[in-house]
Amino acid sequence: MLERALRRLREGLSGTPYEGKVYLVGGYVRDKLLGRPLPSDVDLVLEGDALALAQFLYEHGVADHPPVTYPRFGTAMVHVGELTVELVTARAESYHDTSRKPAKVEPATLYDDALRRDFTVNTLLENLHTGEIVDPLSVGLSDLQAKLLRTPRDPHETFYEDPLRMLRAVRFTVQLGFTLDPAAAQAIREQAERLKIVSIERIQTEFTRLMDSPQAAAGLQMLLEMGLLSQFAEPLMPMVGCTQNDYHLYDVWGHSLKTMENIDPTGLEIPAWEVRLAALLHDVGKPATKSVDEDGTIHFYEHDRVGAQIARDWLRTLRYSNETIERITTLVRLHMRPGFYTPQWSDAAVRRLIRDAGDLLEPLLRLAEADIKAQRQDVLHADIAALRQRIAQVQAAQPPTRWRSPLTGEQIMRHFGLKPSPVVGRLKRYLEEQVIEGTLHPDDTEHALRLAEAYLQQIQEPSV
C-alpha cells in the first residue's frame, strides 16, 4: 500500500516543475534507514508552496480528495489511496511563551526547516524521485548510526518552543533503543513544568503511543525521573516508594512496572496499550488503602475497588473514551479474582468469574499471570494455567449463553403485576445467580416463578 501510493506520487509529479524538488522527511526516512516497520502516513517537504502542490495533486487525479489546508502553517493534507500524506512548506517559526503553536511562520530553506524540527534523526530527507538521502544539518546520519537522540538546536530552545517534544524524546529513546543526549535530558528536567501548557488531548495521544510500545515500562521510569510524569499523572505518584508485604520484592511502583513488562498482549481483542495501562494501574489503589497491623503486617483492603475509581477519575482527565475507561477499570477491579483460585473452587465460582469478566476474561488472566510473575516466586501462588483448564471444562459443560434468567423482565412484571423498577432487575439478577449456582435450570420457568415469588416476599418484608 505504502509503496504503491509513493509510486503514484512520483509518477504524478514526473515531468512537472515539482520533479526532484519534493522530499520525504521525518519518521518514514528514519525508520526506513533503521530497517524498522514503516509508518502508515508520510510527510513531504519542499522549498515552495505546499498548498499549491496539494491542489495540483488533487486536480491531476493523484490525490483522491480535495486537500485539507492550514494556510497559517503552510501545510496541507491529502490522501493517496489509503495513505495519508502531509505536505509541508519548508519554514521557520517563532513562538509565544504560553503556547506550543507557532506565532509566526514564514517560508525558508530546507536547512532552516531542519533546524525547527524536534530531533536530528528526524531531519533526514529522501528525494521523492531520485531516492537520494539528504542530511541538511550534516549530523542526522551520524546520530542515527550512533543511536543518539538529540535536538537540532540548543535543547532548551527546542523543548521550550514545543514542550510536547519532551514526551516524544522519552518515547523515541525507548522505542528506538537510542541514548538520549545528556544535554537534552538535563533540559527536560529543568523545563518539565512547561508540559502543562500542552493540551491534555495531545499529552494523551503521546502517552498512548508510549504505552503501545513493549518498552513502555522503561519509558514510564524515564518520565518519572525527569519530572514529566507528575505533570499529568499525579494520581500515580503515591505508588512510588509505597512498600508492600512479604509477597513482594518491589514497592508498588516497581511492581507495577514489572507487571507491565510481563504482560503478553499478543492475540488479545483489545489494544496492547490498554492491557499495559491496566497493568500499570492494577495496584494504584494500594497507597490509599494501606494499613499496618501491630505486628507490622501490611494490608491493602479493597485496593481493587478503590483503585478502579482512582483509575476511572484519572483516565477521564486524560479524555480517554468511555469504552477504554470501562475496559481498563474492569480489569483493575477484577485483577485479584484469578489470584484467589484454588482447585477447591466450585463450578459456580468459575462461572461467576467468566460472567463478571465477560469479553475481558483472557486479558484478565494475562494480567493475573503478569502480576504473579512480578512477585516473589518462593511463595505459593494461584495456578492460572489450571484455572484456564477449569474455565474450558465449565464452558464445555454449559456454554455461558445459557447462564441467564429463565424469566425476562417483561415476564416478571406481568406475573407479579410490577411496573419497571429496580426490583425487577433484582429479581432477574437473583434468578440468574441461581442458574449460575446450578440450583435452577435456564429453561425451568415454573421453578423460576416459585423462587422469584419467595425472593420478592423476602425483599418486600418490612425491616424490624
Secondary structure as GFF3:
##gff-version 3
##sequence-region A 1 464
A	DSSP	alpha_helix	2	13	.	.	.	ID=ss1
A	DSSP	beta_strand	22	25	.	.	.	ID=ss2
A	DSSP	alpha_helix	27	34	.	.	.	ID=ss3
A	DSSP	beta_strand	41	46	.	.	.	ID=ss4
A	DSSP	alpha_helix	50	59	.	.	.	ID=ss5
A	DSSP	beta_strand	68	70	.	.	.	ID=ss6
A	DSSP	beta_strand	75	80	.	.	.	ID=ss7
A	DSSP	beta_strand	83	89	.	.	.	ID=ss8
A	DSSP	beta_strand	91	95	.	.	.	ID=ss9
A	DSSP	beta_strand	102	107	.	.	.	ID=ss10
A	DSSP	alpha_helix	110	115	.	.	.	ID=ss11
A	DSSP	three_ten_helix	120	122	.	.	.	ID=ss12
A	DSSP	beta_strand	125	127	.	.	.	ID=ss13
A	DSSP	beta_strand	133	134	.	.	.	ID=ss14
A	DSSP	alpha_helix	140	146	.	.	.	ID=ss15
A	DSSP	beta_strand	148	149	.	.	.	ID=ss16
A	DSSP	alpha_helix	155	161	.	.	.	ID=ss17
A	DSSP	alpha_helix	164	176	.	.	.	ID=ss18
A	DSSP	beta_strand	179	180	.	.	.	ID=ss19
A	DSSP	alpha_helix	182	191	.	.	.	ID=ss20
A	DSSP	three_ten_helix	192	197	.	.	.	ID=ss21
A	DSSP	alpha_helix	200	211	.	.	.	ID=ss22
A	DSSP	alpha_helix	216	225	.	.	.	ID=ss23
A	DSSP	alpha_helix	229	232	.	.	.	ID=ss24
A	DSSP	three_ten_helix	234	239	.	.	.	ID=ss25
A	DSSP	alpha_helix	252	262	.	.	.	ID=ss26
A	DSSP	alpha_helix	272	281	.	.	.	ID=ss27
A	DSSP	alpha_helix	286	289	.	.	.	ID=ss28
A	DSSP	beta_strand	290	292	.	.	.	ID=ss29
A	DSSP	beta_strand	298	300	.	.	.	ID=ss30
A	DSSP	alpha_helix	303	317	.	.	.	ID=ss31
A	DSSP	alpha_helix	322	334	.	.	.	ID=ss32
A	DSSP	three_ten_helix	338	340	.	.	.	ID=ss33
A	DSSP	alpha_helix	347	357	.	.	.	ID=ss34
A	DSSP	three_ten_helix	358	360	.	.	.	ID=ss35
A	DSSP	alpha_helix	361	373	.	.	.	ID=ss36
A	DSSP	alpha_helix	384	397	.	.	.	ID=ss37
A	DSSP	three_ten_helix	400	402	.	.	.	ID=ss38
A	DSSP	alpha_helix	409	416	.	.	.	ID=ss39
A	DSSP	alpha_helix	422	437	.	.	.	ID=ss40
A	DSSP	alpha_helix	445	460	.	.	.	ID=ss41
###
